Amino acid sequence: CVIAERCATELGLTSLIIDKRDHVGGNCYDTLHSPSGIRVSQYGPHFFHTAHDRVWSYVQQFSQWDPFEYRGRGLVTNADGKPVLVPIPPTQDTVNALFNANITNEKEMENWYETQRVPCENPVNGKEAALSRVGSDLYEKIFRHYTKKQWDKYPEDLDASVLIRLPCRTTTDDRYFNDKYQALPSRGYTRIFENMLFTGACREKVTVRLNC
């Protein structure tokens, strides 16, 4: 949709968008549930975030936005066998709550990671990648079960590239993303793509075929 809009607006080119589904927007498609009026993301939630001014300026053409910073939480059993709600990705607070640690600054947090990490120069799967990033304790408490719930696969069944990106937070910042701009579209993502494709230059330059 973005490429079609840019080509139409900036270059005057025509585009044909073909989708096997009955709607635009791909996996970002959302709709209002009737009669509750609650907006439902049919294929799972999406959180918009970017560090780039030009991207933020661009998307504002197609929607009003509500500030929103996503903070992930997980109910995890701590060292005393009690379930506690902790930030994910892990922060200083996560480690303190799970392992009765007393980390108070970034240097201490980095030192904790160093004592935990399992050296592996060339990990061949997600498990080895995760162990090299966060060590066995956090791996067993959080990441091993997270991938099973998310994709129905344990880390050892995933490519190393999936887990090598694990954020290793050394601060108390519990936001999932740390980009400058984080928000949700006031009227949903579907409206963004409708505004992209069915207004302005796209009205004449872009053809959309659904159910194909």
C-alpha positions in Angstrom: 0.0 0.0 0.0 2.8 2.4 0.9 4.7 1.7 -2.3 1.6 2.2 -4.4 0.7 5.5 -2.6 4.3 6.8 -3.1 4.4 5.8 -6.7 1.1 7.5 -7.4 1.7 10.7 -5.5 5.4 11.3 -6.2 5.8 9.7 -9.7 2.3 9.6 -11.2 2.6 5.8 -11.7 -0.3 3.3 -11.7 -0.3 0.2 -9.5 -2.4 -2.9 -9.2 -2.8 -4.4 -5.7 -4.0 -8.0 -5.5 -5.0 -9.6 -2.3 -6.5 -13.1 -1.7 -8.3 -11.8 1.3 -11.5 -9.7 1.2 -9.9 -6.6 2.7 -6.9 -4.2 2.4 -4.3 -3.8 5.1 -2.9 -7.3 5.3 -2.1 -8.5 8.8 -2.8 -5.0 10.1 -6.5 -5.3 9.3 -8.8 -4.4 12.2 -12.5 -3.9 12.5 -15.1 -2.8 15.1 -16.8 -5.7 16.9 -20.6 -5.3 16.9 -22.4 -4.6 19.2 -19.6 -3.8 21.7 -17.8 -1.3 19.5 -14.4 -2.7 20.6 -11.8 -2.6 17.9 -10.4 -6.0 17.1 -7.1 -6.8 15.4 -8.0 -9.9 13.4 -4.5 -11.2 13.0 -3.0 -10.0 16.3 -2.0 -6.6 17.7 0.3 -4.1 16.1 2.2 -1.3 17.8 3.4 1.5 15.7 6.9 2.9 16.5 9.6 4.7 14.7 12.7 6.7 15.5 12.5 8.7 12.2 10.9 12.1 11.9 10.1 11.6 8.2 8.2 8.4 8.8 6.2 10.0 11.6 5.4 12.9 9.4 4.3 10.6 6.6 1.9 8.4 8.6 0.2 11.5 10.1 -1.2 12.2 6.7 -3.5 9.2 6.9 -4.7 9.1 10.5 -4.9 10.8 13.9 -2.8 9.1 16.5 -3.0 8.4 20.2 0.2 8.2 22.2 0.8 4.6 23.3 3.9 2.9 24.8 3.6 -0.8 25.0 4.9 -2.5 28.2 5.1 -6.2 28.2 4.6 -8.2 31.4 4.9 -11.9 32.2 3.8 -13.9 35.2 7.0 -15.9 36.1 7.9 -18.0 39.1 10.8 -16.4 41.1 13.6 -18.1 43.0 11.3 -18.6 46.0 8.7 -20.4 43.9 6.2 -17.5 43.9 4.6 -16.1 40.7 5.6 -12.5 40.1 4.6 -10.1 37.3 7.8 -8.8 35.6 8.8 -6.7 32.6 9.6 -8.4 29.4 12.1 -7.8 27.8 14.1 -8.1 31.0 15.2 -5.0 32.9 16.9 -4.5 36.2 13.5 -4.9 37.9 13.0 -8.3 36.2 16.3 -9.7 37.4 15.8 -8.3 40.9 12.3 -9.8 41.2 13.1 -13.2 39.8 16.5 -13.9 41.4 16.5 -11.8 44.6 19.2 -9.6 43.2 19.9 -6.0 44.2 21.0 -4.4 40.9 20.8 -0.6 41.1 22.6 0.6 38.0 23.6 -0.2 34.4 27.1 -1.3 35.2 25.8 -3.9 37.7 23.3 -5.1 35.2 25.9 -5.6 32.5 28.1 -7.4 35.0 25.2 -9.7 35.9 24.7 -10.6 32.2 28.4 -11.3 31.8 28.3 -13.8 34.7 25.3 -15.5 33.1 26.1 -15.7 29.4 27.1 -19.0 27.8 29.8 -18.3 25.3 29.0 -19.3 21.7 30.6 -17.6 18.8 28.4 -19.2 16.1 25.1 -20.2 17.5 23.2 -22.7 15.2 19.8 -22.3 16.7 17.6 -20.1 18.9 18.5 -21.8 22.1 22.3 -21.2 21.7 21.7 -17.7 20.6 19.5 -16.9 23.6 22.0 -18.5 26.0 24.8 -16.4 24.6 22.7 -13.3 25.1 21.1 -13.7 28.5 22.4 -16.9 30.1 20.6 -20.0 31.3 18.6 -18.5 34.2 16.6 -15.9 32.2 16.4 -18.4 29.3 14.6 -21.0 31.4 12.4 -18.5 33.2 11.3 -16.5 30.2 12.6 -17.1 26.7 12.2 -20.9 26.4 8.5 -20.6 27.1 7.9 -17.4 25.3 8.8 -18.8 21.9 6.7 -21.9 22.5 3.7 -19.7 23.3 4.3 -17.3 20.4 5.1 -19.7 17.6 4.5 -23.1 19.1 8.3 -23.8 18.8 11.0 -24.1 21.4 14.1 -22.0 20.8 16.1 -25.0 19.7 13.7 -25.4 16.8 14.1 -21.8 15.6 16.9 -20.2 13.6 19.6 -18.4 15.6 18.7 -15.1 13.9 15.3 -15.0 15.7 16.8 -15.0 19.2 20.1 -13.3 18.6 18.1 -10.0 18.4 17.1 -10.4 22.1 17.2 -7.0 23.8 19.5 -7.1 26.8 18.3 -4.1 28.8 20.6 -2.7 31.4 18.2 0.0 32.6 14.9 0.2 34.3 13.1 1.3 31.1 10.3 -1.2 30.8 9.0 -0.1 27.4 9.0 -2.8 24.8 10.3 -0.2 22.3 12.4 2.8 22.9 11.7 4.8 19.7 10.9 8.5 19.7 7.5 8.0 18.3 5.1 5.4 19.6 1.3 5.5 19.0 -1.8 3.8 17.9 -4.1 5.1 15.0 -7.2 6.6 16.5 -9.5 4.9 14.1 -7.5 1.7 13.5 -5.0 0.5 10.9 -7.6 -0.4 8.3 -8.6 3.3 8.0 -5.0 4.2 7.3 -4.8 2.0 4.3 -8.2 3.1 3.1 -7.0 6.7 3.3 -3.9 5.8 1.4 -5.5 3.9 -1.4 -8.9 5.6 -2.0 -8.1 9.3 -1.7 -5.8 11.8 -3.5 -3.7 10.6 -6.4 -4.4 6.9 -5.6 -8.0 7.3 -6.4 -7.1 7.4 -10.1 -3.8 5.6 -10.1 -4.3 2.6 -7.9 -6.5 -0.4 -8.6 -7.3 -2.9 -5.8 -8.6 -6.4 -6.4 -9.7 -8.5 -3.4 -10.7 -12.1 -3.1 -8.2 -13.1 -5.8 
